[in-house]
């Protein structure tokens, strides 16, 4: 479904090329905290290009002479990009290797210190992106107006196409899992995540088509900005309206699992109807033992800025919270295609 998701602000006003080279897509991890300076974990910040996060973690483990499970990181970062992120390596009485002399292809160590705990998935606050679009075709005024709209209203918080794999292969993997195929833990996690993401996108797409993806409906459950904390349903008040307009709270959609939907009224009906045609996925997620959770329907591109480097080359910068996709922001601006395989 992810290829046919509706736009919130109309069709994109331009076309262009994304990732003409790795440096056109830069990601800087924003942890929101500093390493402790002491402890049994090495806290290693690297810059990588053309390298998969999990592969880098395995290479760091090999270089330190420890098991792969001794290496932690907060989030997966794109391979086809220049990214900066932190890893922890549990050394448990071992001396630090000479991190500056590591010979890992496409990886450069920027700093290394000590920390008192392992980095875990989702431990980062978010990421800051610097993205270059080349070969841009479209009216500059229309693009700048669209950027202003994105900054003012945000965009639907769709799961990006990366979540579903090449040609949607991760959904096919989910179908095989739910049909009884046994899988290693990592592949099972990929399949479950894709199934959940598909159902969430279906609900969000229904609300985008209705025009109420960033508004309050009867029975809404809310999420506090920058957290996973939720509350509601409760009567919509002037105070909630103020907080919604200020991006302090956001409407939410379901990350499917066992148990009753927390939403009530109009929202619960909409969520059941939007997922009804995906019953196999919903049933499979429930049988797999996942519990009902929620995710924000609205995504804010924090500190959105842009500059024209040439008449057909646009640089866009913004920050996103953990678990959100930069391509979800870009799709509202530009009908792009990736130059890199």
Protein Blocks (a to p, Z undefined) as FASTA:
>chain_A
ZZmcccfkbpafbdcdehkbfklpccdddehpacehiajbdcdddddehiafklmmmmmm
mmnopafklpccfbdcdfbbcddddddddfehpacddfklpccehiacfbdcddfbdcde
hkagbdcdddddehiacdfklmmmmmmmmmmnopadbdcfklnoghhlmmmmmmmmmnop
acdfklmmmmmmmmmmmmmmmmmmmmmmnopmmcccehiacddehiabdedjddddfklm
mmmmnomaccddddddedjdfbgcjllmmmmmmmmmmmmmmmmmmmnopacddddfbdcd
ehiacddfbfkbccddddddehiafklmmmmmoccddfbZZ
